[in-house]
Amino acid sequence: MQKPQGLSYEEIRKTILEKIPAEVGITRIEFEGPRLAIYTQKPETLIEQSHIVGEIAGIIKKRIVVRS
């Protein structure tokens, strides 16, 4: 049996939690069609450090939307 292509939800979640600083305060992570929405308490922190979001998007191969 072949492994499905792409990362599982758990792998994606783990990657996000490892890369994003704790002070951002992630409240939830949801798939929204082809995008991944990351809900945070402090989205401005991720906007200031946009390289983090870009790095995650490259790893998981999905577009990311940051919301509060």
MODELLER restraints for C-alpha pairs under 7 A, 6 or more apart:
rsr = mdl.restraints
at = mdl.atoms
rsr.add(forms.Gaussian(group=physical.xy_distance, feature=features.Distance(at['CA:7:A'], at['CA:60:A']), mean=6.78, stdev=0.5))
rsr.add(forms.Gaussian(group=physical.xy_distance, feature=features.Distance(at['CA:12:A'], at['CA:60:A']), mean=6.44, stdev=0.5))
rsr.add(forms.Gaussian(group=physical.xy_distance, feature=features.Distance(at['CA:16:A'], at['CA:56:A']), mean=6.66, stdev=0.5))
rsr.add(forms.Gaussian(group=physical.xy_distance, feature=features.Distance(at['CA:19:A'], at['CA:52:A']), mean=6.83, stdev=0.5))
rsr.add(forms.Gaussian(group=physical.xy_distance, feature=features.Distance(at['CA:20:A'], at['CA:52:A']), mean=6.85, stdev=0.5))
rsr.add(forms.Gaussian(group=physical.xy_distance, feature=features.Distance(at['CA:24:A'], at['CA:40:A']), mean=6.16, stdev=0.5))
rsr.add(forms.Gaussian(group=physical.xy_distance, feature=features.Distance(at['CA:24:A'], at['CA:41:A']), mean=6.20, stdev=0.5))
rsr.add(forms.Gaussian(group=physical.xy_distance, feature=features.Distance(at['CA:24:A'], at['CA:42:A']), mean=5.04, stdev=0.5))
rsr.add(forms.Gaussian(group=physical.xy_distance, feature=features.Distance(at['CA:24:A'], at['CA:43:A']), mean=6.75, stdev=0.5))
rsr.add(forms.Gaussian(group=physical.xy_distance, feature=features.Distance(at['CA:24:A'], at['CA:45:A']), mean=6.29, stdev=0.5))
rsr.add(forms.Gaussian(group=physical.xy_distance, feature=features.Distance(at['CA:25:A'], at['CA:40:A']), mean=5.31, stdev=0.5))
rsr.add(forms.Gaussian(group=physical.xy_distance, feature=features.Distance(at['CA:25:A'], at['CA:41:A']), mean=5.11, stdev=0.5))
rsr.add(forms.Gaussian(group=physical.xy_distance, feature=features.Distance(at['CA:25:A'], at['CA:42:A']), mean=6.46, stdev=0.5))
rsr.add(forms.Gaussian(group=physical.xy_distance, feature=features.Distance(at['CA:26:A'], at['CA:39:A']), mean=5.83, stdev=0.5))
rsr.add(forms.Gaussian(group=physical.xy_distance, feature=features.Distance(at['CA:26:A'], at['CA:40:A']), mean=4.28, stdev=0.5))
rsr.add(forms.Gaussian(group=physical.xy_distance, feature=features.Distance(at['CA:26:A'], at['CA:41:A']), mean=6.45, stdev=0.5))
rsr.add(forms.Gaussian(group=physical.xy_distance, feature=features.Distance(at['CA:27:A'], at['CA:39:A']), mean=5.48, stdev=0.5))
rsr.add(forms.Gaussian(group=physical.xy_distance, feature=features.Distance(at['CA:27:A'], at['CA:40:A']), mean=5.33, stdev=0.5))
rsr.add(forms.Gaussian(group=physical.xy_distance, feature=features.Distance(at['CA:27:A'], at['CA:41:A']), mean=6.90, stdev=0.5))
rsr.add(forms.Gaussian(group=physical.xy_distance, feature=features.Distance(at['CA:28:A'], at['CA:38:A']), mean=6.19, stdev=0.5))
rsr.add(forms.Gaussian(group=physical.xy_distance, feature=features.Distance(at['CA:28:A'], at['CA:39:A']), mean=5.24, stdev=0.5))
rsr.add(forms.Gaussian(group=physical.xy_distance, feature=features.Distance(at['CA:29:A'], at['CA:37:A']), mean=5.77, stdev=0.5))
rsr.add(forms.Gaussian(group=physical.xy_distance, feature=features.Distance(at['CA:29:A'], at['CA:38:A']), mean=4.73, stdev=0.5))
rsr.add(forms.Gaussian(group=physical.xy_distance, feature=features.Distance(at['CA:29:A'], at['CA:39:A']), mean=6.22, stdev=0.5))
rsr.add(forms.Gaussian(group=physical.xy_distance, feature=features.Distance(at['CA:30:A'], at['CA:36:A']), mean=5.82, stdev=0.5))
rsr.add(forms.Gaussian(group=physical.xy_distance, feature=features.Distance(at['CA:30:A'], at['CA:37:A']), mean=5.20, stdev=0.5))
rsr.add(forms.Gaussian(group=physical.xy_distance, feature=features.Distance(at['CA:30:A'], at['CA:38:A']), mean=6.67, stdev=0.5))
rsr.add(forms.Gaussian(group=physical.xy_distance, feature=features.Distance(at['CA:31:A'], at['CA:37:A']), mean=6.13, stdev=0.5))
rsr.add(forms.Gaussian(group=physical.xy_distance, feature=features.Distance(at['CA:34:A'], at['CA:62:A']), mean=6.85, stdev=0.5))
rsr.add(forms.Gaussian(group=physical.xy_distance, feature=features.Distance(at['CA:35:A'], at['CA:62:A']), mean=5.92, stdev=0.5))
rsr.add(forms.Gaussian(group=physical.xy_distance, feature=features.Distance(at['CA:35:A'], at['CA:63:A']), mean=4.86, stdev=0.5))
rsr.add(forms.Gaussian(group=physical.xy_distance, feature=features.Distance(at['CA:35:A'], at['CA:64:A']), mean=5.63, stdev=0.5))
rsr.add(forms.Gaussian(group=physical.xy_distance, feature=features.Distance(at['CA:35:A'], at['CA:65:A']), mean=6.95, stdev=0.5))
rsr.add(forms.Gaussian(group=physical.xy_distance, feature=features.Distance(at['CA:36:A'], at['CA:62:A']), mean=6.64, stdev=0.5))
rsr.add(forms.Gaussian(group=physical.xy_distance, feature=features.Distance(at['CA:36:A'], at['CA:63:A']), mean=6.18, stdev=0.5))
rsr.add(forms.Gaussian(group=physical.xy_distance, feature=features.Distance(at['CA:36:A'], at['CA:64:A']), mean=4.84, stdev=0.5))
rsr.add(forms.Gaussian(group=physical.xy_distance, feature=features.Distance(at['CA:36:A'], at['CA:65:A']), mean=6.16, stdev=0.5))
rsr.add(forms.Gaussian(group=physical.xy_distance, feature=features.Distance(at['CA:37:A'], at['CA:64:A']), mean=5.81, stdev=0.5))
rsr.add(forms.Gaussian(group=physical.xy_distance, feature=features.Distance(at['CA:37:A'], at['CA:65:A']), mean=4.70, stdev=0.5))
rsr.add(forms.Gaussian(group=physical.xy_distance, feature=features.Distance(at['CA:37:A'], at['CA:66:A']), mean=5.85, stdev=0.5))
rsr.add(forms.Gaussian(group=physical.xy_distance, feature=features.Distance(at['CA:37:A'], at['CA:67:A']), mean=6.91, stdev=0.5))
rsr.add(forms.Gaussian(group=physical.xy_distance, feature=features.Distance(at['CA:38:A'], at['CA:65:A']), mean=6.19, stdev=0.5))
rsr.add(forms.Gaussian(group=physical.xy_distance, feature=features.Distance(at['CA:38:A'], at['CA:66:A']), mean=4.95, stdev=0.5))
rsr.add(forms.Gaussian(group=physical.xy_distance, feature=features.Distance(at['CA:38:A'], at['CA:67:A']), mean=6.09, stdev=0.5))
rsr.add(forms.Gaussian(group=physical.xy_distance, feature=features.Distance(at['CA:39:A'], at['CA:66:A']), mean=5.98, stdev=0.5))
rsr.add(forms.Gaussian(group=physical.xy_distance, feature=features.Distance(at['CA:39:A'], at['CA:67:A']), mean=4.67, stdev=0.5))
rsr.add(forms.Gaussian(group=physical.xy_distance, feature=features.Distance(at['CA:39:A'], at['CA:68:A']), mean=5.12, stdev=0.5))
rsr.add(forms.Gaussian(group=physical.xy_distance, feature=features.Distance(at['CA:40:A'], at['CA:67:A']), mean=6.17, stdev=0.5))
rsr.add(forms.Gaussian(group=physical.xy_distance, feature=features.Distance(at['CA:40:A'], at['CA:68:A']), mean=4.92, stdev=0.5))
rsr.add(forms.Gaussian(group=physical.xy_distance, feature=features.Distance(at['CA:41:A'], at['CA:68:A']), mean=5.65, stdev=0.5))
rsr.add(forms.Gaussian(group=physical.xy_distance, feature=features.Distance(at['CA:42:A'], at['CA:68:A']), mean=6.93, stdev=0.5))
rsr.add(forms.Gaussian(group=physical.xy_distance, feature=features.Distance(at['CA:43:A'], at['CA:66:A']), mean=6.50, stdev=0.5))
rsr.add(forms.Gaussian(group=physical.xy_distance, feature=features.Distance(at['CA:43:A'], at['CA:67:A']), mean=6.42, stdev=0.5))
rsr.add(forms.Gaussian(group=physical.xy_distance, feature=features.Distance(at['CA:43:A'], at['CA:68:A']), mean=6.07, stdev=0.5))
rsr.add(forms.Gaussian(group=physical.xy_distance, feature=features.Distance(at['CA:57:A'], at['CA:63:A']), mean=5.87, stdev=0.5))
rsr.add(forms.Gaussian(group=physical.xy_distance, feature=features.Distance(at['CA:57:A'], at['CA:64:A']), mean=6.35, stdev=0.5))
